[in-house]
Amino acid sequence: MENILQQKAQKIKLMITDCDGVLTDGGVYYGENGEHLKRFNIQDGMGVERLRKITGVETAIITGESSPSVAKRAQKLQITELHLSAKDKPAVLKEMLNRLQLTGAEIAYIGDDYNDLEIMKLVGLTASPANALPAIKAQVDYVCDNKGGEACFREFAELIIALKSEEYIAAPNGIITLSNGRKIGKGEPCYIIAEIGINHNGSLEITKKLIDEAVFAKADAVKFQKRTPEICVPKDQWGIMRDTPWGKMTYIDYKRKTEFGLAEYATIDQYCKKVGIDWFVSAWDAPSVDFMEQFDTVMYKLASASLTDFELIERILDTGRPLMLSTGMSTMKEIENALAFINAFSPEYPLFVAHSTSAYPCKPEELNLRMIQTLENKFPGIPIGYSGHETGLATTVAAVTMGATFVERHFTLDRAMWGSDHAASVEPQGFQRLVRDIRDVETAAGDGVKVVYESELGPMKRLRVNISDEYREKPLTN
């Protein structure tokens, strides 16, 4: 069934909706002058905008209603194909197809009543609200979980967005080359990231020590977090008092205290270049992206919490730098929507996807490492990695054996230090072991071609009863 829906959705160029019972709940409301008004759901409006922005599919309204509120709603959503008081919907559709040079197969339609049946026979993909008449639900390709006026249009729009986005961003040969020549992807050494984040506790001295330790551990990169506190901290939390290493202060002042500015990041930039390690940040808001554009970092990271922040994603895409997005606290549909948004921006945009579970620390039973392979199969050509928040190292090494092309772990000088991320971080000696074990696993993986090694000839001659001719006379080497 999903394959049929996908085939139909790929052709869609215009979404048509009835109004009463779809965009509205079917209730009748009157203004002060007796106008016939309607109540709309804001989520449906977002569906119109996302359908247009992500897939280029416009929305049209064909309705028997003549309420002035319908016209105002269409104007706000920039819906130019608005047909009110339509007594013959199929005739209106045919006129539109002829004028817009579209075929019925390129039209999606969502309706709920008997007067929608004839138009549904003329289009390629159909849907109804959950509370549509039984005869309508029996006719359509898709029955929404939501009712009319309760975001059923948004649900259908998101389905089309997901189904039309089958072809996701693919790097050539599944490998992305950073600006410094470093390659990340299948067949390349795992790219290992030591996430300093905010574990520097606002200290450049601690920061330099962490960078030095990451270099000594042979990590490939260090990563920080960049926020604008006034944007990222909810206002109702600004005045909450916190005990900090600098004494008692408000939460907003604490976040400002731990946030590095131009002088600190200029120092970090110079220091990382000096010691020879890549660096970049997770940007949490658009102004932080603007700030970071002063530096030539190798990529941007999108934190799991920001996966649905399309304004932020678009600002990062505008920079053209590779984007690594993390998928913790997200549904598969949300992941698909984010990738579809990026695909609409540019099908060839350099993108990495990291499997993650947003618990600090994360229990082993919630790591779900098989998701690495699920994402790899779902999005072929995109380098898939792992962002871990567990304690211990074995599961991160296992992630590499399961296909992770890059891994990221929080990094600290001491897990007992003050701060929210230290407890779920790896200390320097642990990070050294992590890098060593990952490189050993990569070496041990080999090429999958069965050979008899020179080191096996001695045991063969001592233990095997029948030795093949090619090895019987072969001399042993020291």
N, C-alpha and C positions, 0 to 999 in steps of 0.2 A: 504493500500500500504506500509506504514512504517513497519508494522509487517512482511510483506513478505520480504522486504529488510533486516530487522533485522535478520530473519531466515537464509537468504542467507549469510549475512555478517558474522554471527557467525562461519560459516564453513571455511571461507577463510584463506588459509595458504600462498598463493603466489599471488602477483599482477603483471600482465603482461601488458605492454604498447607498443603500436606502437610508432614510433618516429616522422616521418614527419607529421605535422598537429596536433600532440598531445603534445609531449615534445617541439616541435618547431612550429613556425608560418607558416611553409611550404615555406618560402622564400629560395632562393638559393644564397649562398655567396661563394666567392672564395678567398683563401689565395694567398700569393705572388707567390707560385709555381703552382697555378691553382687547389689546392685541393678544393674539394667540402665540404664546411663548413656549420655549423648550428648555429642558435642563440637560446640559452636556457634561460628559465625563472628561476631565483634563487628560487622563491617560490616552483616550482616543485621539486627542489633539497631538500628543507626542507621537502616536503611531503614524499620523499623517506626515509629520516632519521627519521622522526617522526613515520612513519608507522612501521619501523623496531624497534625503541626504545620502543614505547608504546605498540604495539600489537605483536611484533615478526614476523610480515609479511614482507618477503623480496620482492624485485622488480626484474622483468626480462624485457628485451627488445627484442622484435621480430620485425624486420624491414627489408624492402627491400632495405634500404639505405646501403651504404658502406663508408659513410663519416668518415674520421679520427677523426673529432671532436666528433662524437658520441661515439667512443671508449674511447676517453680521458674523456668525461663526465661520462661514466659508471665507468671508473676506479676511478675517484674522488669520486663518490657516493658509491663505493664498491659494484657495481652491477656485480656479477660474471656470471650470466646467461644472456649473451649478444649474440644475434644471428643476425648477419648482412647479407645483401644480401639474405634474406629468400624469395624464390620464391613460396614456398608452406608452408604457415603459419600453417595450420592444421597438416601437417606432423611433423613440428618442435615441435608443442605443444604435440603431441602424444609421441614423443621421450622423451620429458622432463617429462611428466607424468609417463612414464615407469621407467625412470632412477631415478627420485626423489620419486617414490612410492606415487604419489598423484592421486586423482581422479579429474574429471572435476569440480565437485561441490566445490572443494577446491580452485578453481582458479577464480580470478577477472580479467577482461580484459577491457581496454579502447582503442577504436579505432575510426577512422573517415571516412574510405573509403570502397569501395565495397570489396576490398580484405580482409576486417576484418569480413565480414558477416559469412563466414563458421566457423571461429574460435570461433565466439560468440555463435554459436549453441552448442559448445562443453564444455562451461564453466558455472560456477554457478552464477556469477554476472557480469553484463556488464554496460558500460557507454560510453558516447561520449561527445566531446566538443560541445559547443553551436553552432559552425559553421560547424558541420559535415553535410554530405549529408543527405537529408530527409529520404532516405531509411534506413540509419543507425540509425537515431534518432527514427524512428518508431520501430526499433528492440530492442533497449537497455532497461535495467531496469531503468537507471537514465541518464538524460540529464543535463550536467553541465551548470551553468550560465556563466562560463568563456569559452573563445575561446581557440583553440589550440595555444600553446606558450604563453598563458596569464594566467597560473596557473590553468588550468582545471584538470591536474593530482593532484595537491595539494588539490583541492576541492573534488575530488573523494576519495583521501586518507583520508582526514578529515572525510568524511562521513563514511568510513569503521571503522575508529578509534572510532567514536561516537557510531556506531551501534554494534560494537564488545564489547563495554564497558557497556553493559546493567547491568551486575552484579557489582555494586559498593561496596566500602569498607563498611563493616557493623561491628559495635562493637557488641559483644555478648549481646543480649537482648537490643541493642541500648544504652548501658551504657558504658562509659569509666571511668576507675579508674586511678586517678593521682598517682604519686609516693608517695604522702603523705597520700593516702587512700581516698581522697575526690572523690566522684562519681558525674559524670555529665551525664545527659541523661533523658529519659522519666521516670516519676515517682519520680525523685529526686528533691530536692529544686533547684530553679533556681540559677545558678552560676553567681554572680553579680560582674562585673569588673569595677573598677574605673581607667580609662585610664589617667594617668598623662602625658604620652607622652613626649612632650618637654615643658609642662607648668611649669616645674621647673625653666625655664629661666636660666639654668646653675648654679643654686644655690642649694647646699646641704641643707642649712637651710630651704628653701622653700620646698624641697623634703620631709624632715622629717615632716614638718607641714602637707603636703598633705597626707602622709602615716598615720599620727596620726588621721587626720580627716576621712580618709577612714575606719580606724579601728573603730572609734567612730560611724560611720554610719552603721557599721556591714557589710561592703562589704566583699566579699570573696577573692578578689585579687586586686593588683594594677599592672598596665602595663606601660612600658616605650617604647621608640623607640631607636633603635641602628643603626647608619649609619656610613659608612666611607665617610666623606664629599667629598674626592677626587674622589670617584666612583659615588656617588649619585647626586652630583651637576654638571650639564652640564658645560663644560669648558667655553662656551661663556657667562656664568653668574658669573664666578669667580670674575672678576674685577669690577662688578657693585657695586657702593657705596650705602650703606644703613645707615639710621639713626637707632641707636640701644640704649639701656640703657647704653651702655659703650662708646657712642660717635659714630661718623661716621666711618665706616669701610667697607671693601669689603665684598661682600656676602659670599665668601668662608671663610673668617676669622670669620664672624658672625656665620656660621654653625659650625666651629671648636669650637667657644666659648661656644656654647650651647650643645656640645657633651660631654657626660661623658666618662671618661676613667677608668682604672683599679682601681684606688684608690676610685673613687666615687661609682662604682658598688660594690666594696667590702664592702663599708660602707652601701649601700642599702641592700645588702644581709644580713649582720649582723643585721641591724635595723629591717628588715621585720621578721626575725626569732625571734628577741627579742619580738616584739609586736604581733606576731602570725598571720601574713597575708601572703597569697601566692603572689609571684611576678614573672613576666616574661616580655619578650620584643617582639616587632615587629622588626624582623631583616630584613634590607633592602638590604643586599648584603652578599655574601659568607664569606668575611673576618670578618664581624660582627658576623656571626654564629660561626666561629672559636674562636673569642674573647669570646663570651658568654658561650662557652663550659667549661670555667674555673669555671662556677657556676652551681649549681644544681637547675635550674629553673624547674617549673612544666610542661612547654610546650613552644612552639614557636607560634607566630602569624605571618601570612602572610598578609600584607596589600593588599587592593584591587588593588593598583597600581602594585603589584608584581605577580598577578595571572597568568600572561603569562610568567613569568621569570622561566623557567624550570631548569636552572642551579642553581638558588637559592633554588627552591623547592627540588631538588635532594640533595643539601648540607644539608638542614634541615632533610630530610628523613634519611640521613646517620647517624644522631645523635640518631635516634630511639625515640626521645621525641615526645609526642603528638603534632599534628599540628592543629591550628585553622586558617582556611583561610576565608578571607572576600571577598564578591562578588560584591562590588560596581563597577561602571563603566564597567561592564562586560556583555557580551551576554550569553545566556544559553549555546551556543556551546562552548564558552571559559571556562565556569564552567565545562562542561562535559569533555572537553579536559584535564583540570587540574586534575580532579578526575580520569580520565582514566590513566593518567601518574602515579598518586600515586598508583592506583590499579595494574599497571604493575610492580611497585616497590615491593609492598606487598599487597595482597588482604585484609590482616587483620591489615593494619597500622591504629593506633589510630588517627582518624580524626574528626574534628568538622567543620561545615560550617556555616558561619554567613551571613544572608541577610543584605544588606547595600545599601544605596544610597550615592554616594560620592559628596555631596553638603554641604557646610559649611556656615551658617546653612542650613538645608534642609527644604523645604516647606512641609506642611502636605500632599498636593496632590501628592507629589513625593515619599512619604515613602513606599507606596505599600506593606503594612504589610501582605497582603495575600500571598506574595511570600514565607513567612515562611512555609505555608502549602503546597505550590507548591514544594518547595525544599524537604520537609518532604516526600511527595508522590513520588517524583522523585528519591530520594536516601534513601530508607528505611533502617533503622538500624543505620544511621549516625545522631548523635545529631545535631539539627539545632538550631541556635540562632540568635541574632539580635545585630548589631552594629549601634547605632543611633547617628546622628549628628544634630538632630532637637533642637529647643528651647522648653521648657516645659517638663513635666514628663508623662503626661497621655498616650501618644502614646507608650512609652517604657513599661509601665504597660500593655497596650493593647497587645503588642507583646508577653508578657508572657501568657496572656489569649489565644492567638492564637497558642501557642505551643512552644515558644522559651524556650529552656532548659538552655540558658545562655544569658546574656545581657551585653553590654559594652557601657559606656558613658564617654565622655571626662570629666575630673575633674579639677577644678581650685579653688584657694582660693578666687579669685575675677575676674569676667568676664571682668572688665574694665582694667585688667593688660595688659602690653605691650606683644604682641606676636600674632601669626597667629591663634592659636586654642582656645584662651580664650573665645571669643565671643560665640562659639558654645559649650561651656562646662557647666557643672552643678557645682554650688557652694556647700559648705559643708551642709548647711541646706537643700538645695534642694535634695542632695544625701541621706540625712537621711530620708526625706519623700519618696523618690523613693524606698529605701530598705523596709521601713515600708509598703508602699502600695503594693509592690510585695508580701511580706510575708502575708499580709492580704488577697490578692486575692488567694494565694495558699491555705490558711486555708479555705477561703470561698468556694473554688471549691468543697470541700467534696469528696465523693466517688461515687456519682451518684446513690446511693441506697436510695429509698424513705422510710423514717421512720417518725413516729410521735414523736416529741421531747417532753420531760417532760414540757418544757416551753409552749407548745401548749395546754396542758390539761385544764388549766384554761379557756382560750378563748373558747375551745371546749364546756365545760360544760355550759358556759354562752350563747353561740351564736348558737350552732348547735341544730336543732330540733330533729333529730334522731341520737342517739349516739350508736355505735355498742357495743355489749355485752362486748367485751374485755376491753373497756374503761369506761363503765357506772359506774362500782363499783370501779374503780381504784382510790385510794386516791391521792390527790394532795400533792406534796412535796414542801417545802419552798425553 
